[in-house]
Amino acid sequence: MILLGPPGIGMTHPAIGLGVKATQAGYSVLFDTASNWNARLATAHQAGRLEAELKKIRRYKLT
């Protein structure tokens, strides 16, 4: 799921709510901001471990 928009318009609250509901339904959830996702993947790419990082992320049903 992706919620798009400028900072400060209230995307975090509904995203957390959906994540809570998903975990209650038995799904695994991974939550972070777009800028943190970008940094995480860029760091993994630079370290030559992008595929390993993507494999870890794919374990979650909702990211």
CHARMM internal coordinates of N, CA and C (Angstrom, degrees):
IC EDIT
DIST 1 N 1 CA 1.4320
DIST 1 CA 1 C 1.5195
ANGL 1 N 1 CA 1 C 108.21
DIST 1 C 2 N 1.3012
ANGL 1 CA 1 C 2 N 116.40
DIHE 1 N 1 CA 1 C 2 N 137.39
DIST 2 N 2 CA 1.4600
ANGL 1 C 2 N 2 CA 121.04
DIHE 1 CA 1 C 2 N 2 CA 177.90
DIST 2 CA 2 C 1.5207
ANGL 2 N 2 CA 2 C 108.07
DIHE 1 C 2 N 2 CA 2 C -128.60
DIST 2 C 3 N 1.3222
ANGL 2 CA 2 C 3 N 115.37
DIHE 2 N 2 CA 2 C 3 N 126.03
DIST 3 N 3 CA 1.4620
ANGL 2 C 3 N 3 CA 121.58
DIHE 2 CA 2 C 3 N 3 CA 172.96
DIST 3 CA 3 C 1.5166
ANGL 3 N 3 CA 3 C 106.62
DIHE 2 C 3 N 3 CA 3 C -107.74
DIST 3 C 4 N 1.3126
ANGL 3 CA 3 C 4 N 116.71
DIHE 3 N 3 CA 3 C 4 N 120.79
DIST 4 N 4 CA 1.4628
ANGL 3 C 4 N 4 CA 120.95
DIHE 3 CA 3 C 4 N 4 CA -176.04
DIST 4 CA 4 C 1.5180
ANGL 4 N 4 CA 4 C 111.33
DIHE 3 C 4 N 4 CA 4 C -110.91
DIST 4 C 5 N 1.3145
ANGL 4 CA 4 C 5 N 115.70
DIHE 4 N 4 CA 4 C 5 N 147.59
DIST 5 N 5 CA 1.4457
ANGL 4 C 5 N 5 CA 121.99
DIHE 4 CA 4 C 5 N 5 CA 175.83
DIST 5 CA 5 C 1.5088
ANGL 5 N 5 CA 5 C 110.30
DIHE 4 C 5 N 5 CA 5 C 155.67
DIST 5 C 6 N 1.3220
ANGL 5 CA 5 C 6 N 115.99
DIHE 5 N 5 CA 5 C 6 N 170.16
DIST 6 N 6 CA 1.4600
ANGL 5 C 6 N 6 CA 119.43
DIHE 5 CA 5 C 6 N 6 CA 179.92
DIST 6 CA 6 C 1.5256
ANGL 6 N 6 CA 6 C 111.14
DIHE 5 C 6 N 6 CA 6 C -71.30
DIST 6 C 7 N 1.3149
ANGL 6 CA 6 C 7 N 116.65
DIHE 6 N 6 CA 6 C 7 N 160.16
DIST 7 N 7 CA 1.4706
ANGL 6 C 7 N 7 CA 119.88
DIHE 6 CA 6 C 7 N 7 CA 178.33
DIST 7 CA 7 C 1.5290
ANGL 7 N 7 CA 7 C 110.84
DIHE 6 C 7 N 7 CA 7 C -59.79
DIST 7 C 8 N 1.3223
ANGL 7 CA 7 C 8 N 114.37
DIHE 7 N 7 CA 7 C 8 N 144.53
DIST 8 N 8 CA 1.4519
ANGL 7 C 8 N 8 CA 119.62
DIHE 7 CA 7 C 8 N 8 CA 172.84
DIST 8 CA 8 C 1.5035
ANGL 8 N 8 CA 8 C 116.85
DIHE 7 C 8 N 8 CA 8 C 91.14
DIST 8 C 9 N 1.3447
ANGL 8 CA 8 C 9 N 118.74
DIHE 8 N 8 CA 8 C 9 N 7.81
DIST 9 N 9 CA 1.4655
ANGL 8 C 9 N 9 CA 118.76
DIHE 8 CA 8 C 9 N 9 CA -178.64
DIST 9 CA 9 C 1.5287
ANGL 9 N 9 CA 9 C 112.75
DIHE 8 C 9 N 9 CA 9 C -101.55
DIST 9 C 10 N 1.3229
ANGL 9 CA 9 C 10 N 117.25
DIHE 9 N 9 CA 9 C 10 N 5.14
DIST 10 N 10 CA 1.4600
ANGL 9 C 10 N 10 CA 120.06
DIHE 9 CA 9 C 10 N 10 CA 173.12
DIST 10 CA 10 C 1.5126
ANGL 10 N 10 CA 10 C 116.22
DIHE 9 C 10 N 10 CA 10 C 91.17
DIST 10 C 11 N 1.3053
ANGL 10 CA 10 C 11 N 118.07
DIHE 10 N 10 CA 10 C 11 N 40.56
DIST 11 N 11 CA 1.4690
ANGL 10 C 11 N 11 CA 120.59
DIHE 10 CA 10 C 11 N 11 CA 178.16
DIST 11 CA 11 C 1.5214
ANGL 11 N 11 CA 11 C 112.30
DIHE 10 C 11 N 11 CA 11 C -86.55
DIST 11 C 12 N 1.3259
ANGL 11 CA 11 C 12 N 117.68
DIHE 11 N 11 CA 11 C 12 N -28.64
DIST 12 N 12 CA 1.4589
ANGL 11 C 12 N 12 CA 121.08
DIHE 11 CA 11 C 12 N 12 CA -174.54
DIST 12 CA 12 C 1.5220
ANGL 12 N 12 CA 12 C 111.79
DIHE 11 C 12 N 12 CA 12 C -65.18
DIST 12 C 13 N 1.3064
ANGL 12 CA 12 C 13 N 117.41
DIHE 12 N 12 CA 12 C 13 N -45.13
DIST 13 N 13 CA 1.4653
ANGL 12 C 13 N 13 CA 120.57
DIHE 12 CA 12 C 13 N 13 CA -176.98
DIST 13 CA 13 C 1.5333
ANGL 13 N 13 CA 13 C 112.31
DIHE 12 C 13 N 13 CA 13 C -58.53
DIST 13 C 14 N 1.3345
ANGL 13 CA 13 C 14 N 119.87
DIHE 13 N 13 CA 13 C 14 N -51.71
DIST 14 N 14 CA 1.4689
ANGL 13 C 14 N 14 CA 118.28
DIHE 13 CA 13 C 14 N 14 CA 177.85
DIST 14 CA 14 C 1.5299
ANGL 14 N 14 CA 14 C 112.97
DIHE 13 C 14 N 14 CA 14 C -64.54
DIST 14 C 15 N 1.3287
ANGL 14 CA 14 C 15 N 117.47
DIHE 14 N 14 CA 14 C 15 N -33.67
DIST 15 N 15 CA 1.4650
ANGL 14 C 15 N 15 CA 120.18
DIHE 14 CA 14 C 15 N 15 CA 178.92
DIST 15 CA 15 C 1.5256
ANGL 15 N 15 CA 15 C 110.73
DIHE 14 C 15 N 15 CA 15 C -64.53
DIST 15 C 16 N 1.3177
ANGL 15 CA 15 C 16 N 116.86
DIHE 15 N 15 CA 15 C 16 N -42.53
DIST 16 N 16 CA 1.4663
ANGL 15 C 16 N 16 CA 120.35
DIHE 15 CA 15 C 16 N 16 CA 178.14
DIST 16 CA 16 C 1.5254
ANGL 16 N 16 CA 16 C 109.86
DIHE 15 C 16 N 16 CA 16 C -66.14
DIST 16 C 17 N 1.3284
ANGL 16 CA 16 C 17 N 116.86
DIHE 16 N 16 CA 16 C 17 N -41.95
DIST 17 N 17 CA 1.4638
ANGL 16 C 17 N 17 CA 120.34
DIHE 16 CA 16 C 17 N 17 CA 177.99
DIST 17 CA 17 C 1.5221
ANGL 17 N 17 CA 17 C 112.53
DIHE 16 C 17 N 17 CA 17 C -58.93
DIST 17 C 18 N 1.3215
ANGL 17 CA 17 C 18 N 116.43
DIHE 17 N 17 CA 17 C 18 N -44.13
DIST 18 N 18 CA 1.4630
ANGL 17 C 18 N 18 CA 120.44
DIHE 17 CA 17 C 18 N 18 CA 177.52
DIST 18 CA 18 C 1.5215
ANGL 18 N 18 CA 18 C 111.27
DIHE 17 C 18 N 18 CA 18 C -65.60
DIST 18 C 19 N 1.3363
ANGL 18 CA 18 C 19 N 116.25
DIHE 18 N 18 CA 18 C 19 N -37.71
DIST 19 N 19 CA 1.4602
ANGL 18 C 19 N 19 CA 119.86
DIHE 18 CA 18 C 19 N 19 CA 177.60
DIST 19 CA 19 C 1.5181
ANGL 19 N 19 CA 19 C 111.97
DIHE 18 C 19 N 19 CA 19 C -64.70
DIST 19 C 20 N 1.3244
ANGL 19 CA 19 C 20 N 116.69
DIHE 19 N 19 CA 19 C 20 N -40.79
DIST 20 N 20 CA 1.4654
ANGL 19 C 20 N 20 CA 120.69
DIHE 19 CA 19 C 20 N 20 CA 177.99
DIST 20 CA 20 C 1.5241
ANGL 20 N 20 CA 20 C 110.03
DIHE 19 C 20 N 20 CA 20 C -62.52
DIST 20 C 21 N 1.3289
ANGL 20 CA 20 C 21 N 116.78
DIHE 20 N 20 CA 20 C 21 N -46.87
DIST 21 N 21 CA 1.4708
ANGL 20 C 21 N 21 CA 120.74
DIHE 20 CA 20 C 21 N 21 CA 178.96
DIST 21 CA 21 C 1.5265
ANGL 21 N 21 CA 21 C 110.92
DIHE 20 C 21 N 21 CA 21 C -60.85
DIST 21 C 22 N 1.3168
ANGL 21 CA 21 C 22 N 117.09
DIHE 21 N 21 CA 21 C 22 N -40.43
DIST 22 N 22 CA 1.4649
ANGL 21 C 22 N 22 CA 120.65
DIHE 21 CA 21 C 22 N 22 CA 179.70
DIST 22 CA 22 C 1.5261
ANGL 22 N 22 CA 22 C 110.76
DIHE 21 C 22 N 22 CA 22 C -64.23
DIST 22 C 23 N 1.3341
ANGL 22 CA 22 C 23 N 117.37
DIHE 22 N 22 CA 22 C 23 N -42.00
DIST 23 N 23 CA 1.4640
ANGL 22 C 23 N 23 CA 119.08
DIHE 22 CA 22 C 23 N 23 CA 178.85
DIST 23 CA 23 C 1.5253
ANGL 23 N 23 CA 23 C 111.08
DIHE 22 C 23 N 23 CA 23 C -66.83
DIST 23 C 24 N 1.3189
ANGL 23 CA 23 C 24 N 116.67
DIHE 23 N 23 CA 23 C 24 N -35.88
DIST 24 N 24 CA 1.4604
ANGL 23 C 24 N 24 CA 120.18
DIHE 23 CA 23 C 24 N 24 CA 177.09
DIST 24 CA 24 C 1.5323
ANGL 24 N 24 CA 24 C 111.31
DIHE 23 C 24 N 24 CA 24 C -64.72
DIST 24 C 25 N 1.3209
ANGL 24 CA 24 C 25 N 115.91
DIHE 24 N 24 CA 24 C 25 N -28.57
DIST 25 N 25 CA 1.4613
ANGL 24 C 25 N 25 CA 121.18
DIHE 24 CA 24 C 25 N 25 CA 178.32
DIST 25 CA 25 C 1.5342
ANGL 25 N 25 CA 25 C 112.00
DIHE 24 C 25 N 25 CA 25 C -86.57
DIST 25 C 26 N 1.3364
ANGL 25 CA 25 C 26 N 116.70
DIHE 25 N 25 CA 25 C 26 N 1.46
DIST 26 N 26 CA 1.4548
ANGL 25 C 26 N 26 CA 120.09
DIHE 25 CA 25 C 26 N 26 CA 175.70
DIST 26 CA 26 C 1.5180
ANGL 26 N 26 CA 26 C 115.87
DIHE 25 C 26 N 26 CA 26 C 97.44
DIST 26 C 27 N 1.3208
ANGL 26 CA 26 C 27 N 117.71
DIHE 26 N 26 CA 26 C 27 N 6.76
DIST 27 N 27 CA 1.4599
ANGL 26 C 27 N 27 CA 120.79
DIHE 26 CA 26 C 27 N 27 CA 179.16
DIST 27 CA 27 C 1.5253
ANGL 27 N 27 CA 27 C 110.46
DIHE 26 C 27 N 27 CA 27 C -88.41
DIST 27 C 28 N 1.3196
ANGL 27 CA 27 C 28 N 116.25
DIHE 27 N 27 CA 27 C 28 N 149.04
DIST 28 N 28 CA 1.4599
ANGL 27 C 28 N 28 CA 120.60
DIHE 27 CA 27 C 28 N 28 CA 173.09
DIST 28 CA 28 C 1.5235
ANGL 28 N 28 CA 28 C 108.04
DIHE 27 C 28 N 28 CA 28 C -87.59
DIST 28 C 29 N 1.3243
ANGL 28 CA 28 C 29 N 116.36
DIHE 28 N 28 CA 28 C 29 N 139.06
DIST 29 N 29 CA 1.4635
ANGL 28 C 29 N 29 CA 121.94
DIHE 28 CA 28 C 29 N 29 CA -172.48
DIST 29 CA 29 C 1.5215
ANGL 29 N 29 CA 29 C 110.00
DIHE 28 C 29 N 29 CA 29 C -130.20
DIST 29 C 30 N 1.3162
ANGL 29 CA 29 C 30 N 116.06
DIHE 29 N 29 CA 29 C 30 N 139.21
DIST 30 N 30 CA 1.4597
ANGL 29 C 30 N 30 CA 122.54
DIHE 29 CA 29 C 30 N 30 CA 175.03
DIST 30 CA 30 C 1.5238
ANGL 30 N 30 CA 30 C 107.04
DIHE 29 C 30 N 30 CA 30 C -128.52
DIST 30 C 31 N 1.3285
ANGL 30 CA 30 C 31 N 117.48
DIHE 30 N 30 CA 30 C 31 N 122.42
DIST 31 N 31 CA 1.4581
ANGL 30 C 31 N 31 CA 122.39
DIHE 30 CA 30 C 31 N 31 CA -174.92
DIST 31 CA 31 C 1.5156
ANGL 31 N 31 CA 31 C 110.64
DIHE 30 C 31 N 31 CA 31 C -122.38
DIST 31 C 32 N 1.3272
ANGL 31 CA 31 C 32 N 116.36
DIHE 31 N 31 CA 31 C 32 N 136.72
DIST 32 N 32 CA 1.4578
ANGL 31 C 32 N 32 CA 122.16
DIHE 31 CA 31 C 32 N 32 CA 174.08
DIST 32 CA 32 C 1.5231
ANGL 32 N 32 CA 32 C 108.28
DIHE 31 C 32 N 32 CA 32 C -165.19
DIST 32 C 33 N 1.3215
ANGL 32 CA 32 C 33 N 116.62
DIHE 32 N 32 CA 32 C 33 N 169.18
DIST 33 N 33 CA 1.4563
ANGL 32 C 33 N 33 CA 120.86
DIHE 32 CA 32 C 33 N 33 CA 178.25
DIST 33 CA 33 C 1.5301
ANGL 33 N 33 CA 33 C 109.80
DIHE 32 C 33 N 33 CA 33 C -81.64
DIST 33 C 34 N 1.3141
ANGL 33 CA 33 C 34 N 116.07
DIHE 33 N 33 CA 33 C 34 N 161.52
DIST 34 N 34 CA 1.4672
ANGL 33 C 34 N 34 CA 120.62
DIHE 33 CA 33 C 34 N 34 CA 179.03
DIST 34 CA 34 C 1.5261
ANGL 34 N 34 CA 34 C 110.80
DIHE 33 C 34 N 34 CA 34 C -60.56
DIST 34 C 35 N 1.3230
ANGL 34 CA 34 C 35 N 116.96
DIHE 34 N 34 CA 34 C 35 N -40.63
DIST 35 N 35 CA 1.4718
ANGL 34 C 35 N 35 CA 118.92
DIHE 34 CA 34 C 35 N 35 CA -179.19
DIST 35 CA 35 C 1.5307
ANGL 35 N 35 CA 35 C 110.93
DIHE 34 C 35 N 35 CA 35 C -66.63
DIST 35 C 36 N 1.3182
ANGL 35 CA 35 C 36 N 117.40
DIHE 35 N 35 CA 35 C 36 N -36.11
DIST 36 N 36 CA 1.4678
ANGL 35 C 36 N 36 CA 119.32
DIHE 35 CA 35 C 36 N 36 CA 176.71
DIST 36 CA 36 C 1.5239
ANGL 36 N 36 CA 36 C 111.65
DIHE 35 C 36 N 36 CA 36 C -70.29
DIST 36 C 37 N 1.3462
ANGL 36 CA 36 C 37 N 117.55
DIHE 36 N 36 CA 36 C 37 N -36.73
DIST 37 N 37 CA 1.4686
ANGL 36 C 37 N 37 CA 120.15
DIHE 36 CA 36 C 37 N 37 CA 175.65
DIST 37 CA 37 C 1.5269
ANGL 37 N 37 CA 37 C 109.46
DIHE 36 C 37 N 37 CA 37 C -61.30
DIST 37 C 38 N 1.3203
ANGL 37 CA 37 C 38 N 115.88
DIHE 37 N 37 CA 37 C 38 N -44.80
DIST 38 N 38 CA 1.4568
ANGL 37 C 38 N 38 CA 120.56
DIHE 37 CA 37 C 38 N 38 CA -179.61
DIST 38 CA 38 C 1.5283
ANGL 38 N 38 CA 38 C 110.90
DIHE 37 C 38 N 38 CA 38 C -60.78
DIST 38 C 39 N 1.3232
ANGL 38 CA 38 C 39 N 116.89
DIHE 38 N 38 CA 38 C 39 N -46.31
DIST 39 N 39 CA 1.4642
ANGL 38 C 39 N 39 CA 120.78
DIHE 38 CA 38 C 39 N 39 CA 179.57
DIST 39 CA 39 C 1.5244
ANGL 39 N 39 CA 39 C 111.06
DIHE 38 C 39 N 39 CA 39 C -64.04
DIST 39 C 40 N 1.3262
ANGL 39 CA 39 C 40 N 116.73
DIHE 39 N 39 CA 39 C 40 N -42.85
DIST 40 N 40 CA 1.4688
ANGL 39 C 40 N 40 CA 120.99
DIHE 39 CA 39 C 40 N 40 CA -179.07
DIST 40 CA 40 C 1.5261
ANGL 40 N 40 CA 40 C 111.19
DIHE 39 C 40 N 40 CA 40 C -60.67
DIST 40 C 41 N 1.3267
ANGL 40 CA 40 C 41 N 116.01
DIHE 40 N 40 CA 40 C 41 N -46.61
DIST 41 N 41 CA 1.4661
ANGL 40 C 41 N 41 CA 119.85
DIHE 40 CA 40 C 41 N 41 CA -178.26
DIST 41 CA 41 C 1.5224
ANGL 41 N 41 CA 41 C 112.04
DIHE 40 C 41 N 41 CA 41 C -72.87
DIST 41 C 42 N 1.3382
ANGL 41 CA 41 C 42 N 117.37
DIHE 41 N 41 CA 41 C 42 N -35.69
DIST 42 N 42 CA 1.4633
ANGL 41 C 42 N 42 CA 120.19
DIHE 41 CA 41 C 42 N 42 CA 177.83
DIST 42 CA 42 C 1.5276
ANGL 42 N 42 CA 42 C 110.76
DIHE 41 C 42 N 42 CA 42 C -65.35
DIST 42 C 43 N 1.3220
ANGL 42 CA 42 C 43 N 116.59
DIHE 42 N 42 CA 42 C 43 N -42.27
DIST 43 N 43 CA 1.4657
ANGL 42 C 43 N 43 CA 120.92
DIHE 42 CA 42 C 43 N 43 CA 178.00
DIST 43 CA 43 C 1.5219
ANGL 43 N 43 CA 43 C 110.91
DIHE 42 C 43 N 43 CA 43 C -62.39
DIST 43 C 44 N 1.3273
ANGL 43 CA 43 C 44 N 116.59
DIHE 43 N 43 CA 43 C 44 N -43.86
DIST 44 N 44 CA 1.4645
ANGL 43 C 44 N 44 CA 120.63
DIHE 43 CA 43 C 44 N 44 CA 178.59
DIST 44 CA 44 C 1.5236
ANGL 44 N 44 CA 44 C 110.69
DIHE 43 C 44 N 44 CA 44 C -63.06
DIST 44 C 45 N 1.3237
ANGL 44 CA 44 C 45 N 116.49
DIHE 44 N 44 CA 44 C 45 N -40.84
DIST 45 N 45 CA 1.4684
ANGL 44 C 45 N 45 CA 120.72
DIHE 44 CA 44 C 45 N 45 CA 179.47
DIST 45 CA 45 C 1.5297
ANGL 45 N 45 CA 45 C 110.75
DIHE 44 C 45 N 45 CA 45 C -63.00
DIST 45 C 46 N 1.3225
ANGL 45 CA 45 C 46 N 116.09
DIHE 45 N 45 CA 45 C 46 N -45.99
DIST 46 N 46 CA 1.4637
ANGL 45 C 46 N 46 CA 120.64
DIHE 45 CA 45 C 46 N 46 CA -179.52
DIST 46 CA 46 C 1.5258
ANGL 46 N 46 CA 46 C 112.01
DIHE 45 C 46 N 46 CA 46 C -63.84
DIST 46 C 47 N 1.3309
ANGL 46 CA 46 C 47 N 115.93
DIHE 46 N 46 CA 46 C 47 N -30.87
DIST 47 N 47 CA 1.4686
ANGL 46 C 47 N 47 CA 120.48
DIHE 46 CA 46 C 47 N 47 CA -179.96
DIST 47 CA 47 C 1.5236
ANGL 47 N 47 CA 47 C 112.11
DIHE 46 C 47 N 47 CA 47 C -86.48
DIST 47 C 48 N 1.3372
ANGL 47 CA 47 C 48 N 117.06
DIHE 47 N 47 CA 47 C 48 N -0.47
DIST 48 N 48 CA 1.4556
ANGL 47 C 48 N 48 CA 120.66
DIHE 47 CA 47 C 48 N 48 CA 179.49
DIST 48 CA 48 C 1.5163
ANGL 48 N 48 CA 48 C 113.77
DIHE 47 C 48 N 48 CA 48 C 74.87
DIST 48 C 49 N 1.3286
ANGL 48 CA 48 C 49 N 116.92
DIHE 48 N 48 CA 48 C 49 N 23.60
DIST 49 N 49 CA 1.4599
ANGL 48 C 49 N 49 CA 120.21
DIHE 48 CA 48 C 49 N 49 CA -179.64
DIST 49 CA 49 C 1.5328
ANGL 49 N 49 CA 49 C 112.49
DIHE 48 C 49 N 49 CA 49 C -127.69
DIST 49 C 50 N 1.3205
ANGL 49 CA 49 C 50 N 115.57
DIHE 49 N 49 CA 49 C 50 N 31.93
DIST 50 N 50 CA 1.4615
ANGL 49 C 50 N 50 CA 119.92
DIHE 49 CA 49 C 50 N 50 CA -179.75
DIST 50 CA 50 C 1.5247
ANGL 50 N 50 CA 50 C 112.00
DIHE 49 C 50 N 50 CA 50 C -62.16
DIST 50 C 51 N 1.3211
ANGL 50 CA 50 C 51 N 117.45
DIHE 50 N 50 CA 50 C 51 N -44.57
DIST 51 N 51 CA 1.4729
ANGL 50 C 51 N 51 CA 119.94
DIHE 50 CA 50 C 51 N 51 CA -179.75
DIST 51 CA 51 C 1.5301
ANGL 51 N 51 CA 51 C 111.17
DIHE 50 C 51 N 51 CA 51 C -61.26
DIST 51 C 52 N 1.3138
ANGL 51 CA 51 C 52 N 117.47
DIHE 51 N 51 CA 51 C 52 N -39.89
DIST 52 N 52 CA 1.4671
ANGL 51 C 52 N 52 CA 120.45
DIHE 51 CA 51 C 52 N 52 CA 178.38
DIST 52 CA 52 C 1.5256
ANGL 52 N 52 CA 52 C 110.96
DIHE 51 C 52 N 52 CA 52 C -65.20
DIST 52 C 53 N 1.3242
ANGL 52 CA 52 C 53 N 116.78
DIHE 52 N 52 CA 52 C 53 N -39.73
DIST 53 N 53 CA 1.4700
ANGL 52 C 53 N 53 CA 120.81
DIHE 52 CA 52 C 53 N 53 CA 179.19
DIST 53 CA 53 C 1.5278
ANGL 53 N 53 CA 53 C 110.28
DIHE 52 C 53 N 53 CA 53 C -66.77
DIST 53 C 54 N 1.3079
ANGL 53 CA 53 C 54 N 117.44
DIHE 53 N 53 CA 53 C 54 N -42.62
DIST 54 N 54 CA 1.4664
ANGL 53 C 54 N 54 CA 120.81
DIHE 53 CA 53 C 54 N 54 CA 177.90
DIST 54 CA 54 C 1.5217
ANGL 54 N 54 CA 54 C 111.20
DIHE 53 C 54 N 54 CA 54 C -63.73
DIST 54 C 55 N 1.3230
ANGL 54 CA 54 C 55 N 116.74
DIHE 54 N 54 CA 54 C 55 N -36.72
DIST 55 N 55 CA 1.4607
ANGL 54 C 55 N 55 CA 120.66
DIHE 54 CA 54 C 55 N 55 CA 177.52
DIST 55 CA 55 C 1.5291
ANGL 55 N 55 CA 55 C 110.45
DIHE 54 C 55 N 55 CA 55 C -62.44
DIST 55 C 56 N 1.3438
ANGL 55 CA 55 C 56 N 117.02
DIHE 55 N 55 CA 55 C 56 N -41.70
DIST 56 N 56 CA 1.4625
ANGL 55 C 56 N 56 CA 120.61
DIHE 55 CA 55 C 56 N 56 CA 177.58
DIST 56 CA 56 C 1.5323
ANGL 56 N 56 CA 56 C 110.73
DIHE 55 C 56 N 56 CA 56 C -62.79
DIST 56 C 57 N 1.3261
ANGL 56 CA 56 C 57 N 115.98
DIHE 56 N 56 CA 56 C 57 N -42.63
DIST 57 N 57 CA 1.4617
ANGL 56 C 57 N 57 CA 120.59
DIHE 56 CA 56 C 57 N 57 CA -177.85
DIST 57 CA 57 C 1.5279
ANGL 57 N 57 CA 57 C 110.98
DIHE 56 C 57 N 57 CA 57 C -66.78
DIST 57 C 58 N 1.3218
ANGL 57 CA 57 C 58 N 117.07
DIHE 57 N 57 CA 57 C 58 N -36.69
DIST 58 N 58 CA 1.4709
ANGL 57 C 58 N 58 CA 120.65
DIHE 57 CA 57 C 58 N 58 CA -178.27
DIST 58 CA 58 C 1.5247
ANGL 58 N 58 CA 58 C 113.32
DIHE 57 C 58 N 58 CA 58 C -64.99
DIST 58 C 59 N 1.3358
ANGL 58 CA 58 C 59 N 118.01
DIHE 58 N 58 CA 58 C 59 N -16.57
DIST 59 N 59 CA 1.4636
ANGL 58 C 59 N 59 CA 120.24
DIHE 58 CA 58 C 59 N 59 CA 178.28
DIST 59 CA 59 C 1.5315
ANGL 59 N 59 CA 59 C 112.12
DIHE 58 C 59 N 59 CA 59 C -66.34
DIST 59 C 60 N 1.3192
ANGL 59 CA 59 C 60 N 116.35
DIHE 59 N 59 CA 59 C 60 N -23.06
DIST 60 N 60 CA 1.4594
ANGL 59 C 60 N 60 CA 120.69
DIHE 59 CA 59 C 60 N 60 CA -178.21
DIST 60 CA 60 C 1.5220
ANGL 60 N 60 CA 60 C 110.07
DIHE 59 C 60 N 60 CA 60 C -86.56
DIST 60 C 61 N 1.3261
ANGL 60 CA 60 C 61 N 116.27
DIHE 60 N 60 CA 60 C 61 N 140.40
DIST 61 N 61 CA 1.4626
ANGL 60 C 61 N 61 CA 121.24
DIHE 60 CA 60 C 61 N 61 CA -179.17
DIST 61 CA 61 C 1.5260
ANGL 61 N 61 CA 61 C 111.35
DIHE 60 C 61 N 61 CA 61 C -80.32
DIST 61 C 62 N 1.3299
ANGL 61 CA 61 C 62 N 116.84
DIHE 61 N 61 CA 61 C 62 N -27.35
DIST 62 N 62 CA 1.4580
ANGL 61 C 62 N 62 CA 121.48
DIHE 61 CA 61 C 62 N 62 CA -179.55
DIST 62 CA 62 C 1.5192
ANGL 62 N 62 CA 62 C 108.35
DIHE 61 C 62 N 62 CA 62 C -132.97
DIST 62 C 63 N 1.3429
ANGL 62 CA 62 C 63 N 115.83
DIHE 62 N 62 CA 62 C 63 N 118.60
DIST 63 N 63 CA 1.4541
ANGL 62 C 63 N 63 CA 120.35
DIHE 62 CA 62 C 63 N 63 CA 178.19
DIST 63 CA 63 C 1.5102
ANGL 63 N 63 CA 63 C 109.50
DIHE 62 C 63 N 63 CA 63 C -126.54
END
COOR INIT
IC SEED 1 N 1 CA 1 C
IC BUILD
